[in-house]
């Protein structure tokens, strides 16, 4: 079983509340102009007051890093919809193909090896089994982006991914990559919990204000998040 980080959420307010989690945005390097980084909701649920229900939420995230990609196809008839992604204020609905591969980050220390590089294929979309590639910055993995023609609305996205228990692939932090380029991504094992109602996979505003910070880079395995009656959060790591 893959090792996981765990976030335990308790609601100490007097009313039910909705909570969702998203990951700290990764750092990206890509050819051409800077890409707009987007973030997705990774987990979310409603939670009753702890005092009257004794309930709590548990959000679990793999320690394993995944490279991920999503391709959005042309719009289809309603009966064939099987995916939905919303970007900014423009919603695009159609057939979605996704791919993910476990990948290693380039070691910070010189002389160490890691399978840190994957090659993307199109038609159909896929990511190759990672191999070692020299020259990547420490803390990054890389993806070779093939030649493709971007449409007016981005239809290809790549970045770091999570895999839900039902097998669904969700891009946690991602960009629309430049064609025929090398995309480098440096994810961070830091998550945020906020009050709000979002579906898993929905693109969310990257706003860390009024959020609980769950920083697993400090060595914690479990972080308890308490939502206080005054609307603030308290976190405790162990």
Protein Blocks (a to p, Z undefined) as FASTA:
>chain_A
ZZddddddddfbfbdcdddddddddddddehjddddddddfbdcddddfklnopacdddd
dfbdcdddddddddddfklgcbdcdehjbccdddddddddddddddfbghiacdfbdcdd
ehiaddddddddehiaehiacdddddddddfbdcbdcddddddfkopacdfbdcdddehi
addddddddddddeddddehiacdddfehiacddfknopabdcddddfkopacdddZZ
